[in-house]
C-alpha cells in the first residue's frame, strides 16, 4: 500500500491512486511549469480508512480515527513542504477528467494549519458523499461504485492576484478568456464576486476586450477582506502579465493537446499554476454565424407562416409553458393531443356547455416553436363557441405584448361572418345553455370531485402501483402505456380540469363585479386578498409534510409513499419522480432541519406566513364591507362569486396532485421499455406511435441521436415570450433588455416585501441556509413550493393569477409579482429588491 505520492513522482497511469486533480498537477510539475510543491495522500489511504464503515456517509467519515502509521506518513510528507500554511484539496478518481470537471463539487480548504490537517483530509473524503457531489454524478451518469478519493496537500501561494484562464472561450473558439481578482482565487472560482474579465485573441495575443469590475472584496490568508478603494476599479492584471498568462495557457493546451481550464495565481512577479483540467463544455457557436441554425430558424418561420395562413396570429409562451416550457417529443405528443378539442381539454369545455371549433379539435391550442410550447391565441379563442366572433385584439397586443401573456378574448363584431348572423339564434341558445350548465355544475361539483372522482382515481392508481412492470411482456407494457394515457388524460383529467375552469370563471366574475365599484387594478388586488390562504391545497400539504420529516415526526419513506409521485418539472415525462431520486428532497429537508435547530426562528417563519394570510383576508373583508355600504345591490352577487371562487381555487393544485398519480404510471411503462432496449433515456425522444415499432424490432438509435441534436440546436434559438405573425423575422434575435430601477408586471399576491434577490433557474440551485430572500425565477411548479416558506417575496418572468406561483404565494401570504420579462437576466443575485404585490411593481433598491 502506497500512502503518499509527491507531485514529482506521479506517473501517467496513477489515476486510480492519486485522482484526476493530482494527476494533472504531477503532469504540470514534471513538464516544468511553476506549480507550488505538494504531495498526495493516496486512494489507498482512503480505502484502508473507510473499509470498516457500515456506510460511507459524510458523518461517518468525519468521525473516523486514522491509523497511527497513516497520521505519521501524512505529517512526514507535510514536513517536506514549507512550514507555512497549506491548501488541502480533493482529488477524486472521477475528477478533473475529459468529460466531468467536478468543479466545485468536492471540498477545498485553504490556509490549513498543521493541527487541522488530518481533519481537513477527512472532510475532503466526506465531500465525496455530499448532496451536490451525488447530484452532479447522477447528472453526468457517473456510477458511485468504485469511486475513490485522494487528497492533495500543497504549499499555499501568497497570491497578489488570482483567477481562471479558459484557453478557448465557451462562446468563441478564436478567443481565450481570463478572469481575475485581487487576493486568492476562491472569490473568482466560487462566483462570489464579479471579477475583471479579459478576452484575448488566440491567434495574435491581442487583448480584444476588457471588462474591469468594481471589486469590493477579496479572499486572503486571514479571510475575506475589503479591497482598498484605490484598487477597486483598477485592472488587476497588467497587459504584460496578461500576455505572459496567455502564453502559459497555450503551452498547457499544447501539453494536453486540448482546450484547458487553468487556475492560476500571481505571486510577486511569478505566475504559478494551481490546477488544470480539460474544458468539458464545447464552444457554443454564435447563432447568427451558424448556417445550420439559420436553416432551422427559416424552417420554423415557414412553419409559422403556414399556421397563420395569412391571418394576424399571436403565440404566447404562457400557462402550460409555466410547467412544461420545452417538452421532449414523447411528452409533446401526449400533451398536444390532450390540449385539443377532442382531447381532455376539449372534453372539459364541452362538459361546461361550450362548443370548441373543428380547427381546435384537429390542431389543439398549442404549437411548438423552436422546441418550446406556445399557446396559439387565435385557436384558444375558438375553445368556447365555434363561429362566434370571440378574438384577441392583435393591434392592442402588438402595442403591449405583455398583455398577451394572460390575454382574455373579447367579442368583436367586426370579425363576424355571414354564417355567424345566420346562426345567431343558435349562438344565443348555446350561450344560454352554457350559462345554465356552468351554474348548475358549480353548485355541487366540488363535492362530487372530492367524494367520488378523486378517491376513485386514487384507489385505481394504488392498485396499479402493486403491479410489477418488470414481469410484463413488451406488448403488455405498450398496452399499459395506452391504457394509462387514456385513463389519466382522457378520462380523469377532464373531470379534474372542470374544477380549475370553474375557479377561473368564478374569479373572473368576482373581479368583473368588483370593477363596477373600482378600477381594474384595485378590483384584481382586492379579489386576490379575499381568496388569500384558502385551505385544501395539496401542494401546501406536501410542504407541511416535509416539515414533519425534518422534525422527525414523519419518515421519508412514509412521505414518499404519499407524495413520491411529484417531481421538479413534473409534466415532463422524462423527469424522475421524487421516489426515484430523493436528492432534491433531502436538500430541502436539510434546509428545514437547520431551521429546526432554532425553534424561535422556525415558529416565527411558519406563523408569520399564516399571520399574513389572516391579516390580508381580514383587511380585505373590512374593505369589501365598507365598499358594499355604497353598493348594496352588488352584495349578493359578490358573496356568491366569492364563495364559489374560494371553494374551487384549491382545486388548481389538488387536480395536479392527482393527475400526477396517473402520469407516474405512464412514465413507469416508458422507463421499463427504455431499460429493456438500453436507450439511456432515448425513449422520451420517440413518439407514442413508434413504441409498436420498437417492440417489433425497429432500431431507433440513430433517430434518437438526430432528434437530440436538433432539439439542442432549437433550444439555443432566442425567442420572445410573445410572437406575432407579422414579425417572425425576430425569431433568433436577442431581445434588448430594458434595464430599469423599477419593473412593472402583474401583482398576484398582495403585500410588500424587501430582501436580497435569489435568482434561480432551478429549485435545486437554492442554498439550504438561505431565508428571507426575494425569489426571482422564470416560473414555478410544485417542486419550488418548499422555497416559498422561507421567501419574503416572489418575482416571476411568467405566470398569472391562477399560476402555481400565484396560488402558493397567496397561501403563504408572500407578496408576488409576475410577468416581469427577463427578470432572471435583469436582476442580479444579492441585489436588494422591493416587491409590491398591490401595485405589481419590483424595484431595485441597491446593488
C-alpha positions, 0 to 999 in steps of 0.5 A, a space after each residue: 500500500 502506497 500512502 503518499 505520492 509527491 507531485 514529482 513522482 506521479 506517473 501517467 497511469 496513477 489515476 486510480 491512486 492519486 485522482 484526476 486533480 493530482 494527476 494533472 498537477 504531477 503532469 504540470 510539475 514534471 513538464 516544468 511549469 511553476 506549480 507550488 510543491 505538494 504531495 498526495 495522500 493516496 486512494 489507498 489511504 482512503 480505502 484502508 480508512 473507510 473499509 470498516 464503515 457500515 456506510 460511507 456517509 459524510 458523518 461517518 467519515 468525519 468521525 473516523 480515527 486514522 491509523 497511527 502509521 497513516 497520521 505519521 506518513 501524512 505529517 512526514 510528507 507535510 514536513 517536506 513542504 514549507 512550514 507555512 500554511 497549506 491548501 488541502 484539496 480533493 482529488 477524486 478518481 472521477 475528477 478533473 477528467 475529459 468529460 466531468 470537471 467536478 468543479 466545485 463539487 468536492 471540498 477545498 480548504 485553504 490556509 490549513 494549519 498543521 493541527 487541522 490537517 488530518 481533519 481537513 483530509 477527512 472532510 475532503 473524503 466526506 465531500 465525496 458523499 455530499 448532496 451536490 457531489 451525488 447530484 452532479 454524478 447522477 447528472 453526468 451518469 457517473 456510477 458511485 461504485 468504485 469511486 475513490 478519493 485522494 487528497 492533495 496537500 500543497 504549499 499555499 501561494 501568497 497570491 497578489 492576484 488570482 483567477 481562471 484562464 479558459 484557453 478557448 472561450 465557451 462562446 468563441 473558439 478564436 478567443 481565450 478568456 481570463 478572469 481575475 481578482 485581487 487576493 486568492 482565487 476562491 472569490 473568482 472560482 466560487 462566483 462570489 464576486 464579479 471579477 475583471 474579465 479579459 478576452 484575448 485573441 488566440 491567434 495574435 495575443 491581442 487583448 480584444 476586450 476588457 471588462 474591469 469590475 468594481 471589486 469590493 472584496 477579496 479572499 486572503 490568508 486571514 479571510 475575506 477582506 475589503 479591497 482598498 478603494 484605490 484598487 477597486 476599479 483598477 485592472 488587476 492584471 497588467 497587459 504584460 502579465 496578461 500576455 505572459 498568462 496567455 502564453 502559459 495557457 497555450 503551452 498547457 493546451 499544447 501539453 494536453 493537446 486540448 482546450 484547458 481550464 487553468 487556475 492560476 495565481 500571481 505571486 510577486 512577479 511569478 505566475 504559478 499554476 494551481 490546477 488544470 483540467 480539460 474544458 468539458 463544455 464545447 464552444 457554443 457557436 454564435 447563432 447568427 454565424 451558424 448556417 445550420 441554425 439559420 436553416 432551422 430558424 427559416 424552417 420554423 418561420 415557414 412553419 409559422 407562416 403556414 399556421 397563420 395562413 395569412 391571418 394576424 396570429 399571436 403565440 404566447 409562451 404562457 400557462 402550460 409553458 409555466 410547467 412544461 416550457 420545452 417538452 421532449 417529443 414523447 411528452 409533446 405528443 401526449 400533451 398536444 393531443 390532450 390540449 385539443 378539442 377532442 382531447 381532455 381539454 376539449 372534453 372539459 369545455 364541452 362538459 361546461 356547455 361550450 362548443 370548441 371549433 373543428 380547427 381546435 379539435 384537429 390542431 389543439 391550442 398549442 404549437 411548438 416553436 423552436 422546441 418550446 410550447 406556445 399557446 396559439 391565441 387565435 385557436 384558444 379563442 375558438 375553445 368556447 363557441 365555434 363561429 362566434 366572433 370571440 378574438 384577441 385584439 392583435 393591434 392592442 397586443 402588438 402595442 403591449 405584448 405583455 398583455 398577451 401573456 394572460 390575454 382574455 378574448 373579447 367579442 368583436 363584431 367586426 370579425 363576424 361572418 355571414 354564417 355567424 348572423 345566420 346562426 345567431 339564434 343558435 349562438 344565443 341558445 348555446 350561450 344560454 345553455 352554457 350559462 345554465 350548465 356552468 351554474 348548475 355544475 358549480 353548485 355541487 361539483 366540488 363535492 362530487 370531485 372530492 367524494 367520488 372522482 378523486 378517491 376513485 382515481 386514487 384507489 385505481 392508481 394504488 392498485 396499479 402501483 402493486 403491479 410489477 412492470 418488470 414481469 410484463 411482456 413488451 406488448 403488455 407494457 405498450 398496452 399499459 402505456 395506452 391504457 394509462 394515457 387514456 385513463 389519466 388524460 382522457 378520462 380523469 383529467 377532464 373531470 379534474 380540469 372542470 374544477 380549475 375552469 370553474 375557479 377561473 370563471 368564478 374569479 373572473 366574475 368576482 373581479 368583473 363585479 368588483 370593477 363596477 365599484 373600482 378600477 381594474 387594478 384595485 378590483 384584481 388586488 382586492 379579489 386576490 386578498 379575499 381568496 388569500 390562504 384558502 385551505 385544501 391545497 395539496 401542494 401546501 400539504 406536501 410542504 407541511 409534510 416535509 416539515 414533519 420529516 425534518 422534525 422527525 415526526 414523519 419518515 421519508 419513506 412514509 412521505 414518499 409513499 404519499 407524495 413520491 409521485 411529484 417531481 421538479 418539472 413534473 409534466 415532463 415525462 422524462 423527469 424522475 419522480 421524487 421516489 426515484 431520486 430523493 436528492 432534491 428532497 433531502 436538500 430541502 429537508 436539510 434546509 428545514 432541519 437547520 431551521 429546526 435547530 432554532 425553534 424561535 426562528 422556525 415558529 416565527 417563519 411558519 406563523 408569520 406566513 399564516 399571520 399574513 394570510 389572516 391579516 390580508 383576508 381580514 383587511 380585505 373583508 373590512 374593505 369589501 364591507 365598507 365598499 358594499 355600504 355604497 353598493 348594496 345591490 352588488 352584495 349578493 352577487 359578490 358573496 356568491 362569486 366569492 364563495 364559489 371562487 374560494 371553494 374551487 381555487 384549491 382545486 388548481 393544485 389538488 387536480 395536479 396532485 392527482 393527475 400526477 398519480 396517473 402520469 407516474 404510471 405512464 412514465 413507469 411503462 416508458 422507463 421499463 421499455 427504455 431499460 429493456 432496449 438500453 436507450 439511456 433515456 432515448 425513449 422520451 425522444 420517440 413518439 407514442 406511435 413508434 413504441 409498436 415499432 420498437 417492440 417489433 424490432 425497429 432500431 431507433 438509435 440513430 433517430 434518437 441521436 438526430 432528434 437530440 441534436 436538433 432539439 439542442 440546436 432549437 433550444 439555443 434559438 432566442 425567442 420572445 415570450 410573445 410572437 406575432 405573425 407579422 414579425 417572425 423575422 425576430 425569431 433568433 434575435 436577442 431581445 434588448 433588455 430594458 434595464 430599469 430601477 423599477 419593473 412593472 408586471 402583474 401583482 398576484 399576491 398582495 403585500 410588500 416585501 424587501 430582501 436580497 434577490 435569489 435568482 434561480 433557474 432551478 429549485 435545486 440551485 437554492 442554498 439550504 441556509 438561505 431565508 428571507 430572500 426575494 425569489 426571482 425565477 422564470 416560473 414555478 411548479 410544485 417542486 419550488 413550493 418548499 422555497 416559498 416558506 422561507 421567501 419574503 417575496 416572489 418575482 416571476 418572468 411568467 405566470 398569472 393569477 391562477 399560476 402555481 406561483 400565484 396560488 402558493 404565494 397567496 397561501 403563504 401570504 408572500 407578496 408576488 409579482 409576475 410577468 416581469 420579462 427577463 427578470 432572471 437576466 435583469 436582476 442580479 443575485 444579492 441585489 436588494 429588491 422591493 416587491 409590491 404585490 398591490 401595485 405589481 411593481 419590483 424595484 431595485 433598491 441597491 446593488 
